[in-house]
Amino acid sequence: MDIQHIIKERRSIFPDQYNGKPIDKSIIEQLLNAANCAPTHKLTEPWRFKVIQGETLEKLGLFLAETFKQTSGDKFSEFKYKKLKTNPTKAGAIIAICMARDPKESIPEWEEIAAVAMAVQNMWLTATALKLGAYWSSPGLITHMGNFFNLESNETCLGFFYLGHYDTPSPERIPSPIEAKTEWL
């Protein structure tokens, strides 16, 4: 596939669509190596990843569900609790997307967040080329991930990159015309 085709094919493939087939470590390493090639201002390379597989997927689901239960107050929903608990177990792997802020703060934080997002896009395009489903989830509970992971004081969790093999892809996304979003000066 050429790059334009891969970009057009990239879409969110959600945990409910995964078929349970395991993901080889070598494939995850390919994704991580693609992420590591993202552009980064002043070479801060702020992306940090934590690969979650096997029994740790269940532990993550339980942590998310219980944290939701403890913090939701009157907004508690049994449906959301169950979804938080089971979604991680549907994935072949989850890569926690984290950012390590440059201790010198030599560049604006948004630039480091953008670099991490570009690293994730590299993983997503690679996953698409490999016909592997992917989805970036950023639930509000990510602010509590320091209680699950050993995050450094300058690290922040920006979400979860769900991965799984699938049989039926999501429908094609047809973006609105670029002309409506472009001003030529």
Backbone hydrogen bonds, N-H to C=O, Kabsch-Sander energy under -0.5 kcal/mol:
donor,donor_aa,acceptor,acceptor_aa,energy
6,I,2,D,-2.2
7,I,3,I,-2.6
8,K,4,Q,-2.0
9,E,5,H,-2.1
10,R,6,I,-1.5
13,I,134,A,-2.8
14,F,12,S,-0.6
17,Q,14,F,-2.4
18,Y,15,P,-1.4
19,N,165,H,-2.5
24,D,22,P,-0.5
27,I,24,D,-0.7
28,I,24,D,-1.7
29,E,25,K,-2.6
30,Q,26,S,-1.7
31,L,27,I,-2.1
32,L,28,I,-2.5
33,N,29,E,-2.5
34,A,30,Q,-2.0
35,A,31,L,-2.3
36,N,32,L,-2.0
37,C,34,A,-1.3
38,A,35,A,-2.0
43,L,40,T,-1.7
44,T,41,H,-1.3
48,R,98,C,-2.4
50,K,96,A,-1.4
52,I,94,I,-3.2
56,T,53,Q,-1.5
57,L,54,G,-1.6
58,E,54,G,-0.7
59,K,55,E,-1.9
60,L,56,T,-2.4
61,G,57,L,-2.3
62,L,58,E,-2.5
63,F,59,K,-2.5
64,L,60,L,-2.8
65,A,61,G,-2.5
66,E,62,L,-2.8
67,T,63,F,-2.5
68,F,64,L,-2.4
69,K,65,A,-2.4
70,Q,66,E,-2.2
71,T,67,T,-1.7
72,S,68,F,-1.9
75,K,72,S,-2.4
76,F,73,G,-1.2
81,Y,77,S,-2.5
82,K,78,E,-2.5
83,K,79,F,-2.2
84,L,80,K,-2.9
85,K,81,Y,-1.9
86,T,82,K,-2.4
87,N,83,K,-2.8
89,T,86,T,-0.8
90,K,86,T,-0.7
90,K,87,N,-1.4
91,A,87,N,-0.6
91,A,88,P,-1.1
92,G,163,L,-2.4
93,A,163,L,-1.4
94,I,52,I,-2.3
95,I,161,F,-2.2
96,A,50,K,-3.1
96,A,94,I,-0.6
97,I,159,G,-3.0
98,C,48,R,-2.9
98,C,96,A,-0.7
99,M,156,T,-2.9
100,A,46,P,-2.9
101,R,99,M,-0.7
101,R,154,N,-2.9
105,E,102,D,-2.1
111,E,108,P,-1.0
112,E,108,P,-1.1
113,I,109,E,-2.4
114,A,110,W,-2.5
115,A,111,E,-1.9
116,V,112,E,-2.2
117,A,113,I,-2.5
118,M,114,A,-2.2
119,A,115,A,-2.0
120,V,116,V,-2.4
121,Q,117,A,-2.4
122,N,118,M,-2.2
123,M,119,A,-1.9
124,W,120,V,-2.9
125,L,121,Q,-2.9
126,T,122,N,-2.0
127,A,123,M,-2.9
128,T,124,W,-2.5
129,A,125,L,-2.3
130,L,126,T,-1.7
131,K,128,T,-1.6
132,L,127,A,-3.1
133,G,164,G,-2.5
135,Y,162,Y,-1.6
137,S,135,Y,-0.7
137,S,160,F,-3.2
142,I,139,P,-2.1
143,T,140,G,-1.4
144,H,141,L,-2.3
145,M,142,I,-1.5
147,N,144,H,-2.1
148,F,145,M,-1.5
149,F,145,M,-3.1
151,L,149,F,-1.4
155,E,152,E,-1.9
156,T,99,M,-2.2
158,L,97,I,-3.7
158,L,156,T,-0.5
159,G,97,I,-0.9
160,F,137,S,-3.3
161,F,95,I,-2.7
162,Y,135,Y,-2.9
162,Y,160,F,-0.9
163,L,93,A,-2.3
164,G,133,G,-1.8
165,H,21,K,-0.6
167,D,17,Q,-0.7
174,I,172,E,-0.6
180,A,177,P,-1.1
181,K,178,I,-1.9
182,T,179,E,-0.9
185,L,183,E,-0.5
